[in-house]
Amino acid sequence: MFVRTVYVTGDPAQIEAAIRALNSEGRSLLEERPEYRGAGVFVDRDLGKLLAVSWWGSEGARRNSDQVMRERRGPMLEPFAGTVAVENYEVAVFHSVRLPRAGGGLRSTRVEFDPADTDLFVETFRSSAIPRLETLPGFARCALFVDRERGRGAVGVLFVDRASMAASRSGQAAARRQDVAKAHVSVVGLEEFEVVHADVHSV
């Protein structure tokens, strides 16, 4: 599996228009593409941040879909978008125990690492992070994305409600400190979002 992430910042007063466009026109465009496997939209309404993630059955399908989406993305995100950053990843781990729901929470952690340590990072996440996450009240799903060539990655942890996400912050901070040292990675970004929708299938 492969994903494309689109990270958008802009005027918080305009974010609802972007959400509506992604949930209607954007979803229709994605569903028309071969090997589409689902998508998620996550927002920070207070600061004006939006994260969209689309899932694909192959790297080629992701690349081909981007040729269409690149042309339509700008008009869909207007007038909200001030900055748009697009990144592509391999899905190294996907683990789900229950379905996320609208209004839930996403904690997103961006990391950097030596490309030679990619497999160490993946194995550490599977053996250490997932068992801890499964004990958390409200935990729904997690995923690890990696770019093996550039040594970059992202961890997403979804909770069924934002209260559960907030309650996990202290414990997850301690666990994160241990795991990044073991996996030889550096955290370069930590954010939280509200779940608008998170639909992934055929993983």
N, C-alpha and C positions, 0 to 999 in steps of 0.2 A: 504494500500500500504506500501511497505517496500523497502529500498534501501541499497545498499552496495557502499561504497566509497573507492576508491583506490588512495592514495596520494603518488606521486612518485617524488623524487628529483634526479638529475643527471647532467651529462655534457651537457650544452646547445647545444654544437656542434652535439650531437647525438639525440636530441629530435625528429627530423623529422622522423627518422626511427621508433621510438616508436609510434608516431601518425599514421603513415601508417599501422603499424601492428594492432593497436587497431581498426582502421577504416575498416580493411579488415578481417583478421583472427579473431580478437576479436569480431567484430560485428556478424560474422557468427556463432561463438560458442554460443554467447548469444541467438541469434534468434532460435537456436535449442532447447533451454530449455523451459520446461512448464512454463506458467504464466509470461513469459518475457513481460515487459511493456515499454521498451525503455531504452535509455542510453544517456549520455552526456560526451563529452571530452572537457576539458578546460586547457589552457596552459599559462605559463609565459615563453616565449622563452628566454628572457634576463637572467633570473636567473636559468633556467633549472628546472621548476616545472610543473607537470602534475597532473590533477585531473580527474579521471574517475568515473562516477556515473551510476549504473545500477538499474533499477526499476523493482519491482516484485509484483505479485498479492497477495502473501501470504508469511509469514515468512518461512514456510516450503520450498517453491519454491526457495527463496533466499538461504537458507541453502544448498539445494540440488545442486544448480548451482555452489556454491562455491567449492564443491568437484571436479568438473571438472576444473573450472577456476584456482584453486590453483595450479594445475599441469602445466597449460599452461601459466600462467601469467609471470613467470620468463623468459622463452625463448622469449616471445613476446616483453618484455620490454628491452631485451639486444640489444645493449651494453649501452643503456642510463642509466638504473636504478642504482643508488647508494644506495638509501633507498626506502623501500616500506612499507606503513602503511595502513592496511585494517580496516575499521570500519563499523558497521551495525546499522541502525536506522529504526525507524518507521516514516512514513510520516504523520505528524500531520496536516499540512496545505499545500495545493497546490492551487495556484491562478494564472490564466493566462488570459491576456487581448489581447495578440497578440503573434504570433510565433517568438521565437528568431531566429537569423540568424547567419551564419558564419561571424566571424569578429566582432561580438558584444562583450559585456562585462558582466562578472560575478563578483559580489562582494560577497565574502564568509565571514561570521562572525561565529566564533566558540565560544560557550558559555558553562558555567557550572552553575549549580543551585542545590538547595536542591531537591531531587526527589519528596518530598511532594508538591513542587511548580510547578510541571510540567503543571498541568491544568491551573494554573494562567498564566504561560508563554504563553501557547497556546492561551488563551482567549485574553491576552494583544496584542499578535501579530495580531490576527484577528480584534480586535476592534480598535486598535490604529495604528499599523504599516501599514496595508494594505491600509486604506484610504489615508494615506500620500503618499505611494508609487504610488497609482493610479494617483496622480496629477503630477507626475514627467514626463517631456518630455522624450520620448524614453523608458519608462518602458515597459517591455514585460511580465515578469513572476516572481513569487517568490514562495519559498517553505520553510517550517520549518520542520527539522528533529529532532527527540528526541530519546534519550535512557533513558527511564523512570527509569531503575534500577540504572544506574551509575550517573544520573543527568548531562548528557552532551547533547549538541545539536548543530545544525548548521543551519544558515539562509543563503539561496542563493537568490540573487536578480539579474535578468538578464535584460540587456538593449539591444536595437536593434543596438546600435553602442557605441563605446568606448568614443566618445565625450560626449554623454548623461550621461554615467556613471561618467566621470570626473566632469561634471557640477553639479552633485548631491552630491558631497562629503561633502561640507560644511553644507548644509541643513540636510543631513542624519546624520552627526555627532551630531548635536543638537538634532534631533529626537531620535537617539540611546541613548543618555544620559538620556532622559526622560523615554524611554520605559524600559531600563534595570533596572532603579530604581523602576519603577512600578511593573515589573515582578519578581523582586528579583533574577536577573541573573548577572553573571560576564562575561565580554568579555575576552576571552583568546587568540583570534587570529582574525586578520582582513587582508584579502588578496583580490587582484583583478586578474582576468584572462581574456584571450581572449577566446571567444567561438569558438571551432572547429565545434562542432555540439551539438544540444540539442533536442533530440527527445523523447517525452513522450506521450503515448497514453493510452486510457482506464482507465483514472484516475477518 
